[in-house]
Structures are given as C-alpha cells and as structure tokens.
Amino acid sequence: MWGQGPISRAFVEESVSADLEAPFGNPCSQKMGTASVPSSSGFSEIVQRDEDTHYNEIEDVVGSHVEDAVTFWAQSVKRNKDIMKLGCSLSKVCPYANSVFGNLDPKKIYGGLFSEDKCWYRCKVLKIVSDEKCLVRYVDYGNIEILKRSDIGEIPLELQFSSIAKKYRLWGLQIPSGQEVTQFDQGTTFLGSLIFEKEIKMKIKATNQDGAIIAQAEYDSVNI
C-alpha cells in the first residue's frame, strides 16, 4: 500500500510483543466507547526520543511511504511500541473529537480518518482544497490524502508531539530535470519494492534545506 496509506497495522503488530507494557495496556484489548485521554506522562517517553540527528550514525528504520524515486519516509524500529500506543489513544479520542471549522493551523497536528482502513492517524493540513476538503499529510507515515473536514478532528496537546516518521533522501542521487512521467513512476515503484515495510539501515550524511535527511541506505547487505 506504499504511496497510498499508512503502513499496515499487521506489520507493526508483528514487530511488537503481545504483552505490550504501556499506560494503555495491550492494544488488542482496547475498546472504544470512552473519550479518556492518556496523561501527559504517558507520552513523555515518546517525546524524549525525538533527538537531533547524529551524522554518520547508523539507524535502523522501516519504510512507510515512497514519495519519489529517491525520497521516502520511514520510522525508527525503536518507535514500534510508540506507534501502537498512539494508535490506541487515537482510537479512543478521535471518534468523539470536535470536527475542524474555520481556519486551520498548518503547524498544528490533528486526527485524520484514513479512507482505506477507517482508522485514525495524526496528520497536518497542507492545503485547503475547498470549503469542505483539505489535503493532509499523515505525519507518522508520510503519505498524503484529501479528507473531508468532518474526517479531521482536534486532538489534545498530549498527542501533538513531533512526527514519528522522518523524510529521507538517498545520498548521491537526484531526479534529472525533465524526466518523463513513465520513468518517474518506474523509479518510484522500484524504490518502493526495496524499502516499503522492510527494515533497512540508514547512515546519516546530511540534512537538506527542506528537512529531508540525506542518507545511505542498505537492505539485507545490498546498498540501495
């Protein structure tokens, strides 16, 4: 589903112990029907993990979305439990949240109802498409989607920490100007086959002006 939606929940669940020790208990046992919000301490550990990039260090990540032939989004494997905790919290809060009206803050994080699996994920508004629709990016996965305002809700401050997914760009590669659409799509598809839902090693080299992390990528001893 790369390039279209958040990484499959099944993949994340396979990577996390069944007896998840978290303030919300085992995600498999969670039931909707309460609007209770985890205390801020429940996410303090997650927030503390958002550290500055350390160049030339190796980071293990899982690809979650491909943007083009050299750019993709990925999540640190260390954040798998955080993703599960966050999903449990959003499933409790978002169904009872107020839908958004009026002007939307592009810096603020909202809850968005993903069209493919009807689950809630954190998102930011990139563009107002019309009075009823907005273009959003799911910040913990990297993909974008047009949502109705009724499918975008306010979430508490405790859930508005920085994104789990990071944007990466392959070191030493760039897309030629004037590249044909067919070649662009083929390159994007090929990169997706190499990194989507796969654990890859990233050697951090630099940070681009747009915030993308420039890195060398390796999967199963193959340099991508």
C-alpha positions in Angstrom: 0.0 0.0 0.0 3.1 2.2 -0.3 2.5 5.6 -1.6 -1.2 5.3 -0.7 -1.6 4.8 3.1 -0.1 4.2 6.5 2.0 1.1 6.9 -0.2 -1.9 7.7 -1.1 -2.4 11.3 -0.3 -6.1 10.9 3.3 -5.4 10.2 3.6 -3.2 13.3 1.9 -5.7 15.5 4.2 -8.5 14.3 7.1 -6.3 15.5 5.8 -5.7 18.9 5.4 -8.1 21.8 1.9 -9.2 22.5 2.1 -8.2 26.2 2.8 -4.5 25.4 3.7 -2.7 28.6 2.2 0.7 28.2 -0.1 3.1 30.0 -2.9 1.9 27.7 -2.5 -1.8 28.2 -2.5 -4.3 25.4 -3.7 -2.6 22.2 -5.6 -5.8 21.2 -7.7 -5.5 24.3 -8.6 -1.8 23.9 -12.3 -1.0 23.5 -13.7 2.2 22.0 -16.5 4.0 23.8 -14.6 6.2 26.1 -13.1 9.6 25.4 -10.5 9.4 28.1 -7.1 10.8 27.2 -3.8 9.4 28.4 -2.0 11.6 30.9 0.9 13.7 29.5 3.3 11.4 31.4 2.1 8.5 29.2 3.8 10.2 26.2 6.8 11.8 27.9 9.0 8.9 26.9 8.0 9.2 23.3 8.7 12.9 23.2 12.1 12.4 24.8 13.1 10.2 21.9 12.9 13.0 19.4 16.6 13.8 19.4 18.7 15.7 17.0 20.2 13.9 14.0 23.6 12.4 14.6 25.6 12.3 11.4 27.4 9.2 10.3 25.5 7.1 12.8 23.6 4.0 11.7 19.8 4.0 12.3 17.5 1.0 11.7 14.2 2.1 10.1 11.2 0.7 8.4 10.0 2.3 5.2 6.4 3.6 5.4 5.9 5.7 2.3 7.7 6.4 -1.0 7.5 10.0 -2.3 9.6 9.7 -5.5 12.5 7.6 -6.9 15.0 8.9 -4.3 12.8 10.2 -1.4 10.9 8.2 1.1 9.5 8.2 4.7 10.5 5.8 7.4 10.0 5.1 11.1 12.7 4.1 13.5 12.3 0.4 14.6 12.7 1.7 18.2 9.4 3.5 17.8 7.2 0.5 17.1 5.7 0.4 20.6 5.1 4.1 20.4 3.1 3.7 17.2 0.9 1.1 18.9 0.4 3.3 22.0 -0.5 6.2 19.8 -3.0 4.2 17.7 -4.8 3.0 20.9 -5.1 6.6 22.2 -6.3 8.0 18.9 -9.0 5.3 18.6 -10.3 6.4 22.0 -10.2 10.2 21.5 -10.8 10.9 17.8 -14.4 9.4 17.4 -15.6 11.9 20.0 -13.4 14.9 18.9 -14.8 18.1 17.5 -14.6 18.4 13.7 -12.5 21.3 12.4 -14.1 24.5 11.1 -12.8 27.9 10.0 -9.1 28.5 9.5 -6.8 25.5 10.2 -3.3 25.9 11.6 -0.7 24.3 9.3 1.7 23.8 12.3 -0.9 22.0 14.4 -1.4 18.3 14.5 -4.9 16.9 14.1 -6.5 13.5 13.9 -7.4 12.2 10.4 -9.7 9.3 9.5 -7.7 7.4 6.8 -10.1 6.4 4.0 -8.6 2.9 3.4 -8.9 1.3 6.8 -11.1 3.8 8.6 -8.6 4.2 11.4 -7.4 7.4 12.9 -3.9 8.8 12.4 -2.2 12.0 13.3 -2.0 14.5 10.4 -1.1 18.1 9.4 -3.1 20.2 6.9 -1.0 21.0 3.9 -3.7 22.8 1.8 -7.3 23.8 1.9 -8.7 22.2 -1.3 -12.3 23.6 -0.9 -14.7 24.7 1.8 -15.3 21.0 2.6 -12.0 19.3 1.9 -8.3 19.6 2.9 -5.1 18.0 1.8 -3.3 16.4 4.8 -0.1 14.5 5.5 -0.1 11.7 8.0 2.9 12.8 10.0 3.8 9.4 11.4 3.8 7.7 8.0 4.5 10.4 5.4 1.6 9.8 2.9 -0.9 12.4 1.9 -4.7 12.3 1.3 -7.6 14.6 0.7 -10.0 14.5 3.6 -13.4 16.0 4.3 -13.4 18.4 7.3 -15.7 16.0 9.0 -13.0 13.4 9.0 -10.4 15.7 10.6 -10.6 16.3 14.4 -9.0 18.1 17.2 -6.6 16.1 19.4 -5.3 17.0 22.9 -1.9 18.7 23.4 -0.6 15.4 24.9 -0.8 13.9 21.4 0.8 16.8 19.5 4.5 15.8 19.8 6.7 15.7 16.8 6.2 13.2 14.0 7.4 9.6 14.3 8.2 9.2 10.6 11.2 11.0 9.1 11.7 12.1 5.5 14.9 10.6 3.9 16.6 11.2 0.6 19.2 8.8 -0.9 22.7 10.1 -0.7 24.4 10.9 -4.0 21.2 10.6 -6.1 18.8 13.1 -7.7 16.0 13.1 -10.2 17.0 14.6 -13.5 15.1 17.6 -14.6 12.6 17.0 -17.3 12.3 13.3 -16.5 9.4 11.6 -18.3 6.4 10.6 -16.2 6.8 6.9 -17.0 10.4 6.8 -15.9 9.4 8.7 -12.7 6.7 6.2 -11.9 9.0 3.3 -12.6 11.7 4.7 -10.3 9.2 5.3 -7.5 7.8 1.8 -7.9 11.3 0.3 -7.8 12.3 2.2 -4.6 9.1 1.0 -3.0 9.9 -2.6 -3.8 13.2 -2.1 -1.9 12.1 -0.3 1.2 8.4 -0.5 1.9 7.7 -2.3 5.2 11.3 -3.5 5.2 13.9 -2.9 7.9 16.7 -1.0 6.4 19.9 0.6 7.7 20.4 4.3 7.2 23.8 6.0 7.5 23.0 9.7 8.1 25.1 12.1 5.9 23.4 15.5 6.0 20.1 17.3 6.3 18.6 19.1 3.3 17.0 22.6 3.5 13.5 21.0 3.2 14.2 18.9 6.3 14.9 15.7 4.5 17.7 13.6 6.0 20.3 12.7 3.4 21.5 9.1 4.0 23.0 6.0 2.5 20.5 3.1 2.7 21.2 -0.6 2.9 18.8 -3.6 3.0 20.0 -7.2 3.5 23.6 -6.2 2.8 22.6 -4.5 -0.5 23.3 -0.8 -1.0 20.1 0.8 -2.2 
